Amino acid sequence: MKLSVWTSFYFDLSPRDALIRLARLGWKDVEVSAEHGTMATEGNDWKEQLDYLRNLCEKNDIALWQMHAPLNLDVADLNPKTREKDIETAVKWINYAH
């Protein structure tokens, strides 16, 4: 069994700085928190931001096992507009994690 750590332990740091801190502490298996995922996917350059983080992890031999989606998603909401918006957000996050 491999133990991993959640980047939210360093929620006060940027995603980049949290990953660097974890790498320096010797962590090799990491889960990206919803907060750090949101920070890394803000703006139109989200692909570049995620590529940068992916390269940072590869350079430090870190495996990203999981990326938490926003915690308030409800893809079964009874309100059709809310449900559709949350489904679209969930699909975006699946693409982010891929």
C-alpha positions, 0 to 999 in steps of 0.5 A, spaced: 500 500 500 502 506 498 501 512 502 499 519 499 498 526 502 493 531 500 495 538 498 490 541 502 495 541 508 498 547 504 492 550 502 496 557 504 501 555 498 500 555 491 499 549 487 506 549 485 509 551 492 505 546 495 508 540 490 515 543 491 514 543 499 511 536 498 517 533 494 522 536 499 519 532 504 520 526 500 512 525 498 512 521 492 504 520 492 500 526 492 492 528 491 491 535 489 485 538 493 479 542 490 482 548 492 489 547 489 485 544 483 481 551 482 487 555 483 490 551 477 485 551 472 483 559 473 483 563 467 484 561 460 491 558 460 489 552 465 492 547 460 499 551 461 498 551 468 496 544 469 502 542 464 507 546 468 504 542 474 505 535 471 512 537 469 514 539 476 511 532 478 515 528 473 521 532 475 520 530 482 518 523 481 511 525 484 505 521 482 498 525 482 493 519 484 487 524 484 485 531 483 479 533 487 473 536 483 469 542 487 466 539 493 459 543 491 457 539 485 451 536 485 450 532 478 443 530 480 440 536 483 433 537 481 433 544 478 435 543 471 439 549 470 443 547 476 444 540 474 446 542 467 451 547 470 454 542 475 455 536 469 458 541 465 463 543 471 464 535 472 466 534 465 471 540 465 474 537 471 475 530 468 478 533 462 483 537 467 485 530 471 486 527 464 
